[in-house]
C-alpha cells in the first residue's frame, strides 16, 4: 500500500510470525535449517529478509 508518508514505499511487503517460548528454542529450531531457508528466499523474491525477535506481552 504505502509507507508512513504518502507515495512512499512500505517498509514490509510480507510478514510471518513464528512463536517460540525462548530465543534458544528459536535458534535450535531454525539453526539446523537456516542455510536451506536462506538459500530458498531468492527463489521467490529479491528483497533482503529482515529477522526480528520480539517478546510477546499479554
C-alpha positions as a printed NumPy array, in Angstrom:
array([[  0.   ,   0.   ,   0.   ],
       [  2.391,   2.761,   1.19 ],
       [  4.865,   3.805,   3.829],
       [  4.49 ,   6.468,   6.501],
       [  4.377,   9.342,   4.01 ],
       [  2.015,   9.436,   1.028],
       [  3.542,   7.828,  -2.045],
       [  6.445,   6.223,  -0.154],
       [  7.171,   2.537,  -0.376],
       [  6.043,   0.32 ,   2.51 ],
       [  8.741,  -0.922,   4.868],
       [  7.469,  -4.501,   4.517],
       [  5.592,  -6.392,   1.813],
       [  5.038,  -9.615,   3.777],
       [  5.45 , -10.851,   7.338],
       [  5.476, -14.208,   9.01 ],
       [  5.108, -14.741,  12.73 ],
       [  6.666, -17.734,  14.442],
       [  6.143, -18.199,  18.166],
       [  8.683, -19.873,  20.442],
       [  8.975, -19.981,  24.21 ],
       [ 12.526, -18.598,  24.099],
       [ 15.241, -17.331,  21.78 ],
       [ 17.14 , -20.558,  22.449],
       [ 14.171, -22.596,  21.184],
       [ 14.03 , -20.484,  18.019],
       [ 17.759, -20.917,  17.469],
       [ 17.655, -24.687,  17.89 ],
       [ 14.634, -24.976,  15.56 ],
       [ 15.845, -22.532,  12.882],
       [ 19.599, -23.072,  13.116],
       [ 19.885, -26.503,  11.509],
       [ 17.782, -25.321,   8.546],
       [ 18.968, -21.699,   8.293],
       [ 21.165, -22.335,   5.259],
       [ 18.396, -24.076,   3.324],
       [ 15.791, -21.474,   4.292],
       [ 18.02 , -18.528,   3.36 ],
       [ 19.094, -20.215,   0.102],
       [ 15.427, -20.67 ,  -0.879],
       [ 14.478, -16.991,  -0.457],
       [ 15.891, -15.881,  -3.852],
       [ 13.536, -18.399,  -5.485],
       [ 10.584, -16.145,  -4.73 ],
       [ 11.893, -12.61 ,  -4.01 ],
       [ 14.877, -10.318,  -4.482],
       [ 14.132,  -8.445,  -1.247],
       [ 16.653,  -8.876,   1.555],
       [ 14.851, -10.509,   4.517],
       [ 14.755,  -8.968,   7.984],
       [ 14.533, -11.167,  11.054],
       [ 13.183,  -9.509,  14.174],
       [ 12.96 , -11.265,  17.515],
       [ 10.392,  -9.767,  19.867],
       [  8.897, -10.559,  23.242],
       [  5.131, -11.054,  23.252],
       [  3.499,  -9.433,  26.289],
       [ -0.03 , -10.414,  27.23 ]])
